[in-house]
Each structure stands twice: as structure tokens, then as C-alpha cells.
Amino acid sequence: MRRKFLAILLLVLSFSAACNSNPVRPAVSTLGSPVSPIVTFSATATLMASLTSTSTPTIAPTPLPTATPTPEDIVPPPGLIYKTNNGLWRVDSDGKSAQLSKQFFDYISPEGTSAIDLKGSPFLEEMWLTDLVTGQQHNLTEKLGRSITCAVWWPERFGSILFGSWPLQDGGRNSGFLSIIQADRSGYEILDEEKRLKACLPRLRTLEPSPILRVQRE
């Protein structure tokens, strides 16, 4: 029995030694070349690493061109308004002249479209407005019950007229209290009821030849 056990032990040891001296070779394909393992993880990892490591390029914005201010064209005035012994005239920018009115006007509005004139008996005058475009006339002060003198347009306030006024019963005075009215006959007001204006010179009907009154503008 002891001999059988020893024989079996020797066989096992011999087989084990034979296996260690002749390792099992890897399987081969039918063509005789070793079968290469399919590597997928390493390639995918490399691709992902290259994608994540590549930084997105920064695109600098294109600067806008500097705006150059456009110079404004200098527009000549459309005409000049002047007076003669024959009335009121206008010369436009191409040299053509036209008569606005045969009537003499003392005061032309700053924009050159209206005129005011004082009419009536000396020291009992009223103020009339004439539209130089249509020729229509309106009495601005007929309902005030006051005499008018020293009328003048107020350039800083469109359509405003400054003048001196005093009650009709105070006739004979060539002055008045500073007053204002609008060209549409509204806004009449005595601005100073205590101090009179300085006396105005009587209006002279003898006119110097063609003095320019106003540069007309659009």
C-alpha cells in the first residue's frame, strides 16, 4: 500500500515538472499568425483626451470704424427784404425781385413773413398786422381802448410784439407803459404800470433808398 502511494506521488510530480518545462502557447489563427487583441478603451481614451485638451480659439471682435461727422451744408438765405418809396420788396437767392406790398411798413417780423404798422391820428394810433404772404391785415389793438406807440418785434419770442400803450383819455403823450401782445391778438399785458417809456420820435415818411430791414430765413 505504501508503495502504491509513493508511485502515485512520483507520477504527479513528474507531470507537474513536465507542464512547467513546456508552457501552453497562445492559440493561433488558421493562418498561423497570433490573434491580436482588440484594443478599444485606450484609443477612445486618447481621442477624448485630445478633444478635452484642445482649447477653443478666441476670436477678437472687429473694431468699428470711427464715425466721421458729416459737415452741414451752408444754405444761403432765401432772400432779402428791403423797403423803398414804392413799398416793400424782396430779392430771392437767384436775384429775382418781387414786390411784397405797395404799403410802407415800419416793422418787419424776424422771420420776414409779417409786418406791423401804426395807423390813426397822431397820438391816437392803433397797431395793424399784415401777412406778407397773403396780404391780409388785422387790427391787433382795436379792442384795447388804448393808444399805441413804439411798437417793435421781440426776436427772442416768436410772434411777440412789445410796444407802449396808454389810455385814450391821456391823449397828447408820445410815450406809454411797456406792454406786450401776440401776433394772433392774444396775450395782451401791461408789463410795467408805473414807469413810462421814453418818448418816441414821430415817424418819418421820408425813406432812405433801399435800406435792408431783415434777412429772411426759412
C-alpha positions as CSV (number, residue, x, y, z in Angstrom):
1,M,0.0,0.0,0.0
2,R,2.8,2.3,0.9
3,R,4.5,1.5,-2.4
4,K,1.3,2.5,-4.4
5,F,1.1,5.9,-2.7
6,L,4.8,6.6,-3.5
7,A,4.3,5.6,-7.1
8,I,1.3,7.9,-7.5
9,L,3.2,10.8,-5.9
10,L,6.1,10.4,-8.3
11,L,3.7,10.4,-11.2
12,V,2.1,13.7,-10.0
13,L,5.4,15.3,-9.5
14,S,6.7,14.2,-12.9
15,F,3.6,15.6,-14.7
16,S,3.9,18.8,-12.8
17,A,7.5,19.2,-13.9
18,A,6.6,18.4,-17.5
19,C,4.0,21.2,-17.5
20,N,6.4,23.7,-16.1
21,S,9.0,23.0,-18.7
22,N,6.5,23.2,-21.7
23,P,4.1,26.2,-21.2
24,V,1.0,26.4,-23.2
25,R,1.4,28.6,-26.2
26,P,-1.3,31.1,-27.2
27,A,-3.8,30.0,-29.7
28,V,-3.1,30.8,-33.3
29,S,-5.4,31.6,-36.2
30,T,-5.9,29.3,-39.1
31,L,-3.4,31.4,-41.0
32,G,-0.7,30.7,-38.4
33,S,-0.4,34.3,-37.1
34,P,-1.2,35.2,-33.5
35,V,-4.6,36.7,-32.8
36,S,-4.1,40.4,-31.8
37,P,-6.3,41.5,-29.1
38,I,-8.8,44.3,-30.0
39,V,-7.9,47.4,-28.1
40,T,-10.8,50.0,-27.8
41,F,-10.5,51.6,-24.4
42,S,-7.0,53.1,-24.9
43,A,-7.9,54.6,-28.3
44,T,-11.1,56.1,-27.1
45,A,-9.4,57.5,-24.0
46,T,-6.7,59.1,-26.2
47,L,-9.3,60.7,-28.5
48,M,-11.2,62.1,-25.6
49,A,-8.1,63.4,-24.0
50,S,-7.1,65.2,-27.3
51,L,-10.6,66.7,-27.5
52,T,-10.7,67.9,-24.0
53,S,-7.1,69.3,-24.0
54,T,-7.7,71.4,-27.2
55,S,-8.7,74.9,-26.2
56,T,-11.3,76.9,-28.1
57,P,-9.7,79.7,-30.1
58,T,-10.7,83.3,-29.0
59,I,-12.0,85.4,-31.9
60,A,-11.2,89.1,-31.4
61,P,-14.1,91.4,-32.3
62,T,-13.6,93.6,-35.4
63,P,-13.3,97.3,-34.3
64,L,-16.0,99.6,-35.7
65,P,-14.8,102.4,-37.9
66,T,-14.6,105.8,-36.3
67,A,-17.6,107.8,-37.3
68,T,-16.7,110.9,-39.2
69,P,-19.2,113.8,-38.7
70,T,-20.8,115.0,-41.8
71,P,-20.3,118.7,-42.3
72,E,-23.6,120.7,-42.6
73,D,-24.2,122.4,-45.8
74,I,-24.3,126.2,-45.6
75,V,-27.7,127.2,-47.0
76,P,-27.9,130.7,-48.3
77,P,-30.9,132.8,-47.1
78,P,-33.8,132.6,-49.5
79,G,-33.9,136.3,-49.9
80,L,-33.6,139.8,-48.6
81,I,-36.5,142.1,-47.6
82,Y,-36.0,145.8,-48.1
83,K,-38.1,149.0,-48.4
84,T,-38.3,151.8,-51.0
85,N,-40.5,154.8,-51.6
86,N,-42.7,152.4,-53.5
87,G,-43.3,149.9,-50.7
88,L,-41.8,146.6,-49.6
89,W,-39.7,144.4,-51.8
90,R,-37.9,141.0,-51.6
91,V,-35.0,139.7,-53.6
92,D,-34.5,135.9,-53.5
93,S,-31.3,134.0,-53.7
94,D,-31.2,133.8,-57.5
95,G,-31.5,137.6,-57.9
96,K,-35.2,137.8,-58.8
97,S,-37.1,140.6,-57.1
98,A,-40.8,140.8,-56.2
99,Q,-42.9,143.5,-54.5
100,L,-44.5,142.3,-51.3
101,S,-46.7,145.3,-50.7
102,K,-47.1,148.8,-52.0
103,Q,-47.7,149.9,-48.4
104,F,-44.9,151.1,-46.2
105,F,-44.3,149.1,-43.1
106,D,-42.4,150.3,-40.0
107,Y,-41.6,146.9,-38.5
108,I,-40.9,143.5,-40.2
109,S,-41.1,140.3,-38.2
110,P,-37.8,138.5,-37.5
111,E,-38.8,135.6,-39.9
112,G,-39.9,138.1,-42.6
113,T,-43.5,136.8,-43.0
114,S,-45.4,139.5,-41.2
115,A,-45.3,143.3,-40.6
116,I,-46.8,145.7,-38.1
117,D,-47.8,149.3,-38.7
118,L,-49.3,152.0,-36.6
119,K,-52.3,153.8,-38.1
120,G,-54.6,156.5,-37.0
121,S,-54.5,160.1,-35.8
122,P,-51.3,161.3,-34.2
123,F,-51.1,160.0,-30.6
124,L,-54.3,158.0,-31.1
125,E,-52.9,155.2,-33.2
126,E,-53.7,151.5,-33.4
127,M,-51.4,148.6,-34.4
128,W,-52.1,146.6,-37.6
129,L,-50.6,143.3,-38.6
130,T,-50.1,142.4,-42.3
131,D,-49.4,138.9,-43.5
132,L,-46.8,139.4,-46.2
133,V,-47.7,136.1,-47.8
134,T,-51.5,136.5,-48.2
135,G,-51.7,140.3,-47.8
136,Q,-54.4,140.0,-45.1
137,Q,-54.5,142.7,-42.5
138,H,-55.8,142.6,-38.9
139,N,-56.2,145.3,-36.2
140,L,-54.4,144.0,-33.2
141,T,-55.3,146.7,-30.7
142,E,-58.8,147.9,-31.6
143,K,-60.4,146.4,-28.5
144,L,-57.8,147.5,-26.1
145,G,-59.1,151.1,-25.7
146,R,-55.5,152.4,-25.6
147,S,-53.3,154.3,-27.9
148,I,-50.2,152.6,-29.2
149,T,-46.6,153.8,-29.8
150,C,-43.1,152.5,-30.2
151,A,-44.0,149.0,-31.5
152,V,-41.2,146.5,-32.1
153,W,-40.9,142.7,-32.6
154,W,-39.4,140.7,-29.8
155,P,-36.8,138.5,-31.6
156,E,-36.3,136.0,-28.7
157,R,-40.1,135.2,-28.5
158,F,-41.7,134.2,-31.8
159,G,-44.8,136.2,-32.6
160,S,-44.4,138.6,-29.6
161,I,-44.7,142.4,-30.0
162,L,-43.5,145.0,-27.5
163,F,-45.0,148.5,-27.5
164,G,-46.0,151.4,-25.4
165,S,-49.7,151.9,-24.6
166,W,-51.7,154.4,-22.5
167,P,-55.4,155.1,-22.0
168,L,-57.1,157.1,-24.8
169,Q,-58.2,159.8,-22.4
170,D,-54.5,160.6,-21.8
171,G,-54.0,161.8,-25.4
172,G,-51.2,164.0,-26.3
173,R,-48.5,161.8,-24.8
174,N,-45.9,160.3,-27.1
175,S,-44.9,157.6,-24.8
176,G,-46.6,154.9,-22.8
177,F,-46.4,151.9,-20.5
178,L,-44.4,148.9,-21.6
179,S,-46.9,146.3,-23.0
180,I,-46.9,143.0,-24.9
181,I,-49.3,141.3,-27.3
182,Q,-49.0,138.2,-29.6
183,A,-49.4,138.3,-33.4
184,D,-52.7,136.3,-33.0
185,R,-54.1,139.1,-30.8
186,S,-53.8,137.1,-27.6
187,G,-51.7,137.6,-24.5
188,Y,-52.1,141.4,-24.1
189,E,-50.4,142.5,-20.9
190,I,-49.1,145.7,-19.5
191,L,-45.6,144.7,-18.2
192,D,-44.9,147.9,-16.2
193,E,-47.8,150.1,-15.0
194,E,-45.6,152.6,-13.1
195,K,-42.8,153.7,-15.3
196,R,-43.4,155.2,-18.7
197,L,-41.3,154.6,-21.8
198,K,-39.1,157.4,-23.1
199,A,-40.8,159.5,-25.7
200,C,-40.7,158.0,-29.2
201,L,-39.7,160.2,-32.2
202,P,-42.5,160.9,-34.7
203,R,-42.5,158.5,-37.6
204,L,-40.9,160.0,-40.7
205,R,-42.3,159.0,-44.1
206,T,-39.2,160.1,-46.0
207,L,-37.3,156.9,-46.6
208,E,-33.7,156.4,-47.5
209,P,-33.2,154.3,-50.7
210,S,-33.4,150.6,-50.2
211,P,-32.2,150.1,-46.6
212,I,-32.2,146.3,-45.8
213,L,-34.6,145.6,-42.9
214,R,-34.2,141.9,-42.4
215,V,-32.5,138.8,-43.7
216,Q,-35.4,136.4,-44.4
217,R,-34.8,132.8,-43.3
218,E,-36.9,129.7,-43.7
